[in-house]
Each structure stands twice: as C-alpha cells, then as structure tokens.
C-alpha cells in the first residue's frame, strides 16, 4: 500500500499486573507477526507468548524498525523474540521498561522470589542472546513511572 508507519503500539487494556502469580492459565498472550515490524517504533504493552516463525521463502529484512519498547511485559520465549527481531538490521534500541517500583521490590525480596524464569524479562540475564543476535542493538532497562 505504500503507507509508512512511524509508531505501532500494541495495548492490552485487560493485562494483569506484572507482579501477579506468573504464568496463570487465564493469562493472555500476544502472537507476534512479521507485519508488526513494518514501522519505525514498536511499543508492546502485552505479555508476549508465541513468536510467529517467518515462513517467507526469501528472508525479508525489516529496515524500517529502529526501536522496540516492552512496557512491563512478560515475555515467555525471550530468545524467540530476539530471533524475531534479528531481521531488522537498523534496530538500534531494545528498551525494557520494568514495572513500577521494580528495583525496590527486588531489593526487599528474599532470595528466589524474583529469580523465577518468568521475571527474567525484567533483568539483564534474561536477555543474554541480545548481544549475539542483535550486535548493533542497545539493550536498555528503565523503570515505568507509577
């Protein structure tokens, strides 16, 4: 169609608090499609479950995508999401916005309460594949405002 998207924001108004018990059966997930990468700035306010594999015969490059923000979103398959973003050669920033008061809660918790794999989406160890798959992309953690 020739339409250029600056910003695509995917919002789930019924999203649960990121501090709720992890991986509940009623939790809903966003299925990530390649079409979501046809913008400059992708903002995701959803919990991400399954990342759609690319079925294109020729691997497409999504040169428009430069910035991705995950806003207090649990990501079930972090490595799959990083692989999904790897065909965006101009991606310069993957920003993880941690839930409000995240740093304070982690400092107060006893060992193990935020060490669950599901909470790895808010910590650098959960995104270990970023420097390998996205070598030109800056991974940045910031806190959402309350």
Buried (B, 14 or more C-beta within 10 A) or exposed (E): EEEEEEEBEBEBEEBBEBBEEBEEEEBEBBEBEBEBBBBBBBBBBBBBBEBEEBEEEEEEEBEBBBBBBBBBBBBBBBBBBBBBBBBBEBBEEBBBBBBBEBEEBBEEEEEEEBEEEBBBBBBEEBBEBBEEBBEEBEBEBEBBEE
